[in-house]
Amino acid sequence: MDNTYNVDTVSGPSFSIRNRLGRAAWNVVFILLFRISPKPMHAWRSFLLRCFGAKVGNNVHVYPKVRIWAPWNLVLEDQCGIGNEAVLYSQDLIRIGRRAVISQGAHLCAGTHDYNQPGLPLITKPIIVGDFAWVATEAFVHPGVVIGDGCVVGARSVVTKDMPAWMVCAGHPCNPIKERQPVAAFEKALLK
C-alpha cells in the first residue's frame, strides 16, 4: 500500500483512496475474525496479518486485542510478542525484532503532523524495535524512534528519541538508567 497523502489535512484525508479502502477491509477482518479469536490462536492471527501484507516470522504471538492501523506496514520477526491493547499505529513501517516484547497498552505511533504548516501535513517515520527489546506497559513511542537490541523501556515511559542497546530506559521523557545483561547470556540460558 502506498503512503501518499494530502499536504492539507484540514481540508482532506491524509492517505490515498487505495490506502483507505485497504484499511476499511482490514477493519472488517479485524472485527469479524481477528479480535474474536481465542488467545491461543496466534497462528491464525499471523495468517490474517500476512493476508494483509504484514511480514510475520515464526512463532509470533500477537494477541487478539492488539490494535493495528495498517498491517502492510508491519514486520514482526521470529518469536516476538505483542500484548493485548497494544496499539501499532503503523502509518509508516513498524518493525519488531526477534524475541522482542511489546506489552499491554503500549502505543507505537509512526505518524504525526507538522504543526508549523497551516495544513498540518502528515509526517510519517518508521519505528524500529530491536531484537530482545521490551517496551513495557503503556509506554508511548514517537515516530522515527529506534529502540536498540535488548533495550528495556519502562512502563508509561514516553520515548521521543533513540534508545541505546542493552540499557534499561525509563521516564518522561525516556532516558537510559542502567545497563542490561547482553544477549549472549540470554542465548546461553535458552540452550539449557
C-alpha positions in Angstrom: 0.0 0.0 0.0 1.2 3.5 -0.7 1.5 6.1 2.0 0.8 9.1 -0.3 -1.0 11.9 1.5 -2.6 15.3 1.1 -0.4 18.2 2.4 -3.6 20.0 3.6 -5.0 17.5 6.1 -7.5 20.1 7.4 -9.4 20.0 4.1 -8.9 16.4 3.0 -7.7 12.9 4.0 -4.1 12.2 4.7 -4.0 9.0 2.7 -4.9 7.8 -0.8 -8.2 6.1 -1.5 -6.3 2.8 -2.0 -4.9 3.1 1.5 -8.3 4.0 3.0 -10.0 1.1 1.2 -7.3 -1.3 2.4 -7.8 -0.1 6.0 -11.6 -0.5 5.7 -11.2 -4.1 4.5 -8.7 -4.7 7.3 -11.1 -3.3 9.9 -13.8 -5.7 8.8 -11.5 -8.7 9.1 -10.2 -7.4 12.4 -13.7 -7.2 13.9 -15.1 -10.4 12.4 -12.1 -12.7 12.5 -9.1 -11.3 14.4 -10.4 -9.7 17.6 -12.8 -12.5 18.5 -10.3 -15.3 18.0 -9.3 -17.2 21.2 -6.0 -16.1 22.8 -4.0 -19.3 21.9 -4.8 -18.8 18.1 -1.6 -16.9 17.4 -1.0 -18.8 14.1 -4.5 -17.8 12.9 -3.9 -14.1 13.6 -0.4 -14.3 12.0 -2.1 -15.7 8.9 -4.6 -12.9 8.8 -1.9 -10.3 9.1 0.1 -12.0 6.3 -3.1 -11.8 4.1 -2.9 -8.0 4.5 0.8 -7.7 3.7 2.5 -8.0 7.1 5.8 -9.8 7.2 5.4 -12.2 10.1 8.1 -14.5 11.3 7.8 -17.9 13.0 6.1 -18.4 16.4 4.9 -14.8 16.7 2.4 -14.1 19.4 0.0 -11.2 18.5 -2.9 -11.2 21.0 -6.5 -10.6 19.8 -7.0 -7.1 21.2 -3.9 -5.6 19.6 -5.0 -2.6 17.5 -3.2 -2.4 14.2 -3.7 0.5 11.8 -2.1 -0.9 8.6 -0.8 -4.5 8.6 1.1 -3.9 5.4 3.5 -1.6 7.3 4.4 -4.3 9.9 7.4 -6.5 10.1 7.2 -8.9 13.1 10.4 -11.0 13.5 10.5 -14.6 14.9 9.1 -15.1 18.4 8.2 -11.6 19.1 5.1 -10.9 21.2 2.5 -8.1 21.1 0.2 -7.9 24.2 -3.5 -7.1 24.3 -4.5 -3.4 23.9 -1.1 -2.5 22.4 -1.5 0.0 19.6 0.6 -0.3 16.4 -0.3 2.9 14.7 1.6 1.9 11.5 1.2 4.9 9.3 4.8 4.1 8.4 6.9 0.9 8.9 6.9 -0.6 12.4 9.5 -3.4 12.8 9.5 -5.5 15.9 12.7 -7.6 16.3 13.3 -11.2 17.1 12.1 -12.2 20.6 11.1 -8.6 21.4 8.0 -7.9 23.5 5.5 -5.0 23.2 3.5 -5.1 26.4 -0.2 -4.4 27.1 -1.3 -0.9 26.3 2.0 0.2 24.7 1.5 2.6 21.9 3.9 2.8 18.9 2.9 5.8 16.8 4.6 6.1 13.4 2.8 9.3 12.3 2.3 12.9 13.4 1.6 16.3 11.8 3.7 19.3 11.0 2.1 21.9 13.3 4.3 24.7 11.7 2.3 24.4 8.5 -1.2 25.7 8.1 -2.5 22.5 6.5 -1.0 20.3 9.3 0.6 17.9 6.7 1.1 14.4 7.9 4.7 13.3 8.7 5.4 9.6 9.0 8.6 7.9 10.2 9.4 4.3 10.8 9.8 2.8 14.3 12.3 0.0 14.8 12.3 -2.1 18.0 15.5 -4.3 18.2 15.9 -8.0 19.0 15.3 -9.0 22.6 13.9 -5.5 23.4 11.0 -4.9 25.7 8.6 -2.0 25.5 6.7 -2.2 28.8 3.1 -1.5 29.7 1.6 1.8 28.4 4.8 3.2 27.1 4.5 5.6 24.2 7.0 5.5 21.3 7.2 8.5 18.9 7.7 8.4 15.1 11.2 7.8 13.9 12.5 6.2 17.1 14.9 3.2 17.1 14.9 1.1 20.3 18.2 -0.8 20.3 18.6 -4.5 20.7 18.0 -5.7 24.3 16.8 -2.3 25.4 14.0 -2.2 28.1 11.7 0.7 28.0 9.9 1.1 31.4 6.2 1.2 31.9 4.5 4.5 30.9 7.7 6.0 29.5 7.5 8.5 26.7 10.2 7.7 24.1 11.0 10.7 21.9 14.5 9.8 20.8 16.5 6.6 20.0 17.3 4.4 23.0 20.6 2.5 23.2 21.1 -1.2 23.0 21.2 -3.3 26.2 20.1 -0.5 28.5 17.1 -0.1 30.9 15.5 3.2 30.0 12.5 5.0 31.6 10.9 8.3 32.3 9.0 11.2 30.7 11.0 11.8 28.5 12.6 8.4 28.5 16.3 8.2 29.2 18.9 5.4 29.8 19.2 4.5 33.5 21.4 1.4 33.7 22.9 -1.4 31.7 21.2 -4.7 31.0 22.7 -8.2 30.6 23.8 -8.7 26.9 22.3 -11.2 24.5 25.0 -13.9 25.0 23.6 -14.6 28.5 20.1 -14.9 27.1 21.0 -17.3 24.3 23.1 -19.4 26.7 20.1 -19.6 29.1 17.9 -20.7 26.2 20.2 -23.6 25.4 19.9 -25.1 28.9 
